[in-house]
Structures are given as C-alpha cells and as structure tokens.
Amino acid sequence: MEAHHRVYVVRLAHPRHPGVRDCYYVGMTGLHPQHRFDNHKAGVKAARVVRDFGLELAYEWFDEIPPMTYAEAALCEPTLADELRDRGFVVFGPTLRRPVEPARARPVRRLARKKR
C-alpha cells in the first residue's frame, strides 16, 4: 500500500461567531493539502463549511505528520480532530468518541380530574 494520504487542517472563520474562538476543519486527502483546499474553495467535492468559511491551511497542526496509507489516515483524521477539541477549539470533522445520549425527559404526570 502506498503512503500518500495526508490529514490536513483548515482554519475557519467561525460560522456563527466570527473571531470569538479558533475554529478548524480536519480532513484527509490523497492530494497535496493545498490542492485539496483549493478544491474545497472551488466547490469541488467540497465540505460546505470549508467552501464558505475556510481561510487557509493551518500547517502548524499537521505539517509534521508524514504521508500515510489510507487506513492510517482514516484513523489519524478523527484522532487529530479530537485532540483539537480537547484543546478547546471548535472543530468540524470526524470523531472517535461515542455520541452522548441526550437525557430522557421524565414523563409528565397528569393529575386526575375530579368528577363533578
């Protein structure tokens, strides 16, 4: 298997609160990361959040990660996304975490009406 897949990180303008918190998109590609970013911006197989809010590649988060096989990149992508979440950033991308089950609402107890 050829090791040519990369994970990449895109710096985003926060879709709801620009400038409030650092916001990123984490993805993986078999292309050069800059080429993939350009495709996102051009709308080619684009993640809407990157197309609309992508500012630039955030090389500081992925530049030292070497190319890898598809299987390795598929595992590295959510791992990196979760690491950025743990650091307090808003991250669009996959996760290895289980979804949190919403708390169940307690059933409403209805009071019996008195017969008149």
N, C-alpha and C positions, 0 to 999 in steps of 0.2 A: 504494500500500500504506500502511495506517495504522500509525503508530508508537505502539503502545500496549502492546507487550510489555516486560516488565521481567525482569531477573535479580534474584535475592534470595538472601540467606544466612541460615541459621538456626543459632543457637548450640545445640549439643547437649551433654547430659551424656554423656561418653564411654561407649558401651555396655559396654565390658569393664573399663575402668579409670577410674571417675568421679573427676574432679578432678586427674588426672595430667597431661593435656595438653589444650590447647584443641582442640575438635572442632567441625566445621561440616558443614552440608549446603548444597549450592549447587543452585538450581533456576531455572526460568524460568516465567513465567506471563503470561497476558493479563489477569489480575485485579489488583486492588491487592494488594501483597505481604502486608499484614496479613490481608486476606480469605483469601488462599491459605494462609497459616499456620494460620488458624482452621479451614479445611477439612481440612488435614493432621491437626490435633489431634482433629477430629470424625470422622476416618476416611473422609472424602470424597475419593476419588482420592488417597489418602494414601501417601506413602512410609513404610514401617513404622518406619524409624529416626527419622523426624520425629515420627510419631504417638507412639512410645514414649519417645523421649529428647529431643524438641525443648523447649527452654527459652524462647527468644524470638528475634525477628529481630535480626540483628547489622547494624544500619543503617550502622555505620561502614565496612563493606566494600562497600556497594552504593548508598548513598543519593545519591551524586553521579553515578551512572551514569544518563543520561537514558532515557526510554522509547525503544523502537526497533522496527523491523519484526520479524516472526517470524524471518526469515532471519538478521538481525543478532543477535538474542537467542540463536538456536541456536548461533552461533559464539562469542558473548561468554560464555555459560554455562560451557563447558569451559575457556575461556581463564582465567576468574576462578578456577575450581576448581584449575587447575594452578598459578596464581600463589600461592594459599593453601598448596598442597602444598610449593611451593618455599620458603615461609617457615617450613616445619616443622610445619604443622598437620595433624591428621588430617582428611581431607575425604571425605565421601560425595557422589558426583556424577560427572558425566562427565569425560572426559579427551580431549585431542587427541594424547596420547602413544601410541606403539605399545606393545603389551604386551611385556614382557620374556620371552623364551623361557627356560623352565627348562633348566638344564644337563642334558645327557643323561648318564645313568648309564653307566659303562663296562660292557660285558658281563663277566660273571663267567667267568673261565677255570677250567674244571674240569680237575683233574688226572686223567690217565688212570689207571685202576686196573690194578695189575699182576695178570696172570693167575697163578693158583697151580697 
